[in-house]
Amino acid sequence: MPKTSARLLSLLSLLQARRDWPGGLLAERLNVSARTVRRDVDRLRELGYPVLAFKGPDGGYRLDAGAQLPPLLFDDEQAVALAIALRTATTTGAGIEEGAARALNIVRQLMPARLRHRIDALEITAVERPDIRPNPPATSSVLVTLGAAVRAHEVLRFDYAAGSPPPEDDLYAVPPRRVQPHHLVTWGGRWYLVAWDLDREDWRTFRVDRITPRTPNGPRFTPRELPGGDVAAFVAGRFRGAAGAGNWPCRGEVILDAPASAVSRYTTDGVVEDLGSDRCRLVLGSWSWPGLASAIGRYDADITVIGPAELKDAFAHLARRYTDAAAGVPPAAVE
């Protein structure tokens, strides 16, 4: 029979592996009697592990959630996954960088050497675009509050700073927003709340770092169906400038005198069709017609516009603008 300490660790590992364990099965897995299992369960309870007993044909045990987090056991794969998640936590914008670093240090110290070497070999470098200001972090407490309201389907009330945060004495000068929260999402390193705005009767996306929740929450609600049914497509559409989910507001089709293999390497959100003889069809979208024409021009290939007419007009408009720029003609003065 294994020593008591080793047997307790084995019992704890089994209880963490699945929700319910029949007492007889635990005894069989540990190669002990049912009476020994009961004594070991009592020892775990004395150590702070909330092990519940449940009734049934055989009776059994369940590791429940407690008021405090007791020591946990992880297998090799789980330990490595946890360490990698903690190391990449600084890129989430959730304001948990310091806590994640402390937790990673503890996990790393307790790892055996074979696992510690795997983690130390993982070097992660966060590169920020110099033309974009750093994203302000969303505090973990606000994320937890919003996530709980999403899960419980409870109306949220919060103050929202549309630009820079207002002075404290002006914080409540504007009525709070009232929304039915549906999803928490990340986009471009920021956290956003997707919700139905009750006062504006429309879908909205709110930056979490600008939200100051008010308490208590409002009544429960029956969730509405998100346009398109896909939160990722909906959010992508909103940031493209589309009113709903899905496509860009401006979408056009052209023929490029360039091989499809070359064009597809630089096309992340479009359709490229090989037409042979170093020609391809490109369907692309953008937030404006001049923006779409400019995006197509970056492929540095001769262009045949298939449609629509707005795209042809945008090319003509840019042609005049570029011609004036090349000739040094100043823009027309604004009266």
C-alpha positions in Angstrom: 0.0 0.0 0.0 1.4 3.5 -0.9 2.4 5.8 2.0 -0.4 8.1 3.2 1.1 11.3 1.7 1.6 9.7 -1.7 -1.8 8.2 -1.6 -3.4 11.6 -0.8 -1.7 13.1 -3.8 -3.0 10.3 -6.0 -6.5 10.7 -4.6 -6.4 14.5 -5.2 -5.2 14.0 -8.7 -8.1 11.6 -9.4 -10.7 14.0 -7.9 -9.4 16.8 -10.1 -9.6 14.6 -13.2 -13.4 14.2 -13.3 -16.5 15.6 -11.6 -17.9 12.5 -9.7 -16.1 9.5 -8.5 -17.9 6.4 -7.1 -16.3 5.4 -3.8 -15.7 1.8 -5.0 -14.0 2.9 -8.2 -11.7 5.2 -6.2 -10.8 2.4 -3.9 -10.1 0.2 -6.9 -7.9 2.8 -8.6 -5.9 3.4 -5.4 -5.8 -0.3 -4.4 -7.1 0.4 -1.0 -10.3 -0.3 0.9 -13.4 1.9 0.9 -12.7 2.7 4.6 -9.3 4.0 3.7 -10.8 6.2 1.0 -13.1 7.7 3.6 -10.2 8.4 5.9 -8.2 10.0 3.1 -11.1 12.1 2.1 -11.3 13.4 5.7 -7.6 14.2 5.6 -8.1 16.2 2.4 -10.9 18.2 4.1 -8.6 19.0 7.0 -6.1 20.4 4.5 -8.8 22.7 3.0 -10.0 20.7 0.1 -13.8 20.9 -0.2 -14.6 17.2 -0.9 -18.3 16.5 -1.0 -19.9 13.1 -0.5 -22.9 12.2 -2.6 -25.5 9.5 -2.3 -26.3 6.9 -4.9 -26.2 3.2 -5.6 -22.5 3.1 -4.7 -22.0 6.5 -3.2 -19.1 8.7 -4.1 -17.1 11.9 -3.9 -16.8 15.2 -5.7 -14.2 18.0 -5.4 -16.2 21.1 -5.0 -15.4 24.8 -5.2 -14.4 26.4 -1.9 -14.0 29.8 -0.4 -10.3 29.7 -0.9 -8.1 28.2 -3.6 -6.3 25.2 -2.3 -3.1 23.7 -3.8 -3.7 22.1 -7.2 -2.1 19.3 -9.1 -1.3 19.5 -12.8 0.1 16.9 -15.2 3.1 17.8 -17.4 0.9 19.0 -20.3 -1.3 21.1 -18.1 1.6 22.7 -16.3 3.3 23.7 -19.6 0.0 25.0 -21.0 -0.5 27.1 -17.9 3.0 28.6 -18.0 2.6 29.5 -21.7 -0.8 31.1 -21.0 0.7 33.2 -18.2 3.7 34.3 -20.3 1.4 35.5 -23.1 -1.0 37.2 -20.7 0.7 40.5 -21.1 -0.7 40.8 -24.7 -4.3 40.5 -23.6 -4.8 44.1 -22.5 -6.7 42.8 -19.4 -4.5 44.7 -16.8 -3.2 41.4 -15.3 0.4 41.7 -16.2 1.8 41.9 -12.7 -0.4 39.1 -11.3 0.5 36.9 -14.3 4.2 37.5 -13.8 4.0 36.5 -10.1 1.9 33.4 -10.9 4.4 32.4 -13.6 7.3 32.7 -11.2 5.6 30.4 -8.7 4.7 27.8 -11.4 8.2 27.9 -12.8 9.8 27.4 -9.4 7.7 24.3 -8.7 8.3 22.7 -12.1 10.7 19.8 -12.6 13.8 20.7 -14.6 12.6 18.9 -17.7 9.5 21.2 -17.9 11.3 24.3 -16.8 13.7 24.0 -19.7 10.8 23.9 -22.1 9.3 27.1 -20.7 12.6 28.9 -20.6 13.2 28.1 -24.3 10.0 29.9 -25.2 10.9 33.6 -25.8 8.0 35.9 -26.5 8.6 39.5 -27.7 5.7 41.9 -27.9 6.1 44.3 -30.8 4.0 47.4 -30.9 3.2 49.4 -34.0 4.9 52.8 -33.6 2.0 54.6 -35.2 -0.5 53.4 -32.6 -0.6 54.6 -29.1 -0.5 51.8 -26.4 -3.9 50.4 -25.5 -5.1 51.3 -22.0 -5.7 48.1 -20.1 -9.1 46.9 -19.0 -9.1 46.1 -15.3 -9.7 42.5 -14.4 -12.5 43.5 -11.9 -14.4 45.2 -14.7 -13.9 42.2 -17.0 -15.2 39.9 -14.3 -18.2 42.2 -13.7 -19.1 42.4 -17.4 -18.6 38.7 -17.9 -20.9 37.8 -15.0 -23.6 40.0 -16.4 -23.2 38.4 -19.9 -23.5 35.0 -18.4 -26.5 35.8 -16.1 -28.3 37.8 -18.9 -28.7 40.8 -16.6 -29.1 44.4 -17.8 -26.0 46.5 -17.2 -25.8 50.1 -16.3 -22.5 51.9 -16.7 -20.9 55.3 -17.3 -19.0 55.4 -20.6 -16.1 57.8 -21.4 -16.4 58.3 -25.1 -13.0 60.1 -25.3 -10.6 60.9 -22.5 -12.0 60.1 -19.0 -14.1 63.0 -17.6 -13.2 64.7 -14.3 -14.6 62.9 -11.3 -17.1 65.6 -10.5 -18.5 65.3 -14.0 -18.6 61.5 -14.0 -22.3 61.3 -13.4 -23.3 64.4 -15.4 -24.5 62.1 -18.3 -27.1 59.4 -17.7 -25.6 55.9 -17.6 -25.9 53.6 -20.6 -28.3 50.8 -20.2 -27.5 47.7 -22.3 -28.2 44.0 -22.6 -24.7 42.5 -22.7 -24.1 39.7 -25.0 -20.4 39.1 -25.6 -16.9 40.1 -24.4 -14.4 40.1 -27.3 -10.9 41.2 -28.1 -9.9 43.2 -31.2 -6.5 44.7 -31.9 -5.3 44.2 -28.3 -8.4 45.8 -26.7 -11.4 44.4 -24.9 -14.9 45.2 -26.2 -18.4 44.6 -24.9 -21.0 43.7 -27.6 -24.4 44.7 -26.3 -27.9 45.8 -27.3 -28.3 49.5 -26.3 -31.8 49.8 -24.7 -32.0 53.6 -25.2 -30.7 53.7 -28.7 -32.4 50.5 -29.7 -29.4 49.2 -31.7 -26.4 47.0 -31.3 -23.2 48.7 -30.0 -19.6 47.8 -29.2 -18.1 49.5 -26.1 -14.4 49.7 -25.2 -14.1 48.0 -21.8 -11.3 50.3 -20.6 -13.9 53.2 -20.8 -16.6 51.5 -18.9 -17.3 52.2 -15.2 -20.1 49.8 -14.1 -22.9 50.9 -11.8 -24.5 48.6 -9.3 -26.8 46.9 -8.9 -27.4 45.3 -12.3 -30.9 45.5 -13.8 -33.4 42.7 -14.5 -32.7 39.6 -16.4 -33.5 39.5 -20.1 -34.0 37.0 -22.9 -31.0 37.4 -25.2 -31.6 38.8 -28.7 -30.1 37.1 -31.8 -27.0 38.8 -32.9 -27.2 39.9 -36.6 -25.7 37.1 -38.6 -25.4 34.9 -35.6 -21.6 35.0 -35.6 -20.0 37.4 -33.0 -16.6 37.4 -34.8 -18.1 38.3 -38.2 -20.4 41.0 -36.5 -17.5 42.7 -34.7 -15.3 42.5 -37.8 -18.1 44.1 -39.8 -18.5 46.9 -37.3 -14.9 47.8 -37.4 -14.9 47.8 -41.2 -17.7 50.3 -41.1 -20.5 48.0 -42.1 -23.9 48.5 -40.4 -24.4 44.9 -39.7 -22.3 41.7 -39.7 -20.2 40.7 -42.6 -19.1 42.6 -45.7 -17.3 45.9 -46.1 -19.5 48.8 -47.1 -17.6 49.1 -50.4 -16.8 46.0 -52.4 -15.4 45.7 -55.9 -14.1 43.3 -58.5 -11.1 43.7 -60.8 -8.8 41.8 -63.1 -5.1 42.1 -62.2 -2.2 41.4 -64.7 -0.4 39.5 -62.0 -0.3 35.8 -61.0 -2.7 34.6 -58.4 0.1 33.1 -56.3 1.7 36.6 -55.9 -1.6 38.4 -55.2 -2.9 35.9 -52.7 0.2 36.4 -50.5 -0.9 40.0 -49.8 -4.6 39.4 -49.6 -5.9 38.6 -46.2 -9.6 39.6 -46.6 -10.5 39.1 -50.2 -11.0 36.4 -52.9 -8.3 35.7 -55.5 -9.2 33.5 -58.6 -6.5 32.3 -60.9 -7.2 33.1 -64.6 -4.0 31.7 -66.0 -1.4 33.6 -68.1 -0.3 35.7 -65.1 -3.8 37.1 -64.6 -6.2 36.8 -61.7 -9.6 38.0 -60.5 -9.6 39.9 -57.2 -12.7 40.7 -55.1 -11.9 43.1 -52.3 -13.6 45.3 -49.8 -12.8 48.6 -48.0 -14.4 51.3 -45.9 -14.6 53.7 -48.9 -14.4 53.6 -52.7 -11.1 55.7 -52.8 -9.8 53.5 -50.0 -10.6 50.4 -52.1 -9.0 51.9 -55.2 -5.9 52.7 -53.3 -5.7 49.2 -51.8 -6.0 47.6 -55.3 -3.3 50.0 -56.6 -0.7 48.6 -54.1 -0.5 45.3 -56.1 1.6 47.2 -58.7 -0.2 45.6 -61.7 -2.3 46.7 -64.6 -6.0 46.8 -63.6 -9.2 46.1 -65.4 -12.3 47.2 -63.3 -15.2 44.8 -63.6 -17.4 46.8 -61.2 -19.2 48.5 -59.8 -19.3 52.0 -61.3 -18.4 53.6 -58.0 -15.0 51.8 -58.1 -14.3 53.2 -61.6 -15.2 56.7 -60.4 -12.8 56.3 -57.5 -9.9 55.3 -59.8 -10.7 58.4 -61.9 -10.8 60.6 -58.8 -7.4 59.3 -57.6 -5.9 59.6 -61.1 -6.7 63.3 -61.1 -5.4 63.7 -57.6 -2.1 61.9 -58.3 -1.7 63.8 -61.6 -2.0 67.1 -59.8 0.4 65.9 -57.1 3.0 64.8 -59.7 2.7 68.2 -61.5 3.0 70.1 -58.2 -0.4 71.6 -58.6 -1.6 72.8 -55.1 -5.1 71.7 -54.0 -8.0 74.0 -54.6 -8.4 76.6 -51.8 -11.4 76.0 -49.6 -13.6 79.1 -49.5 
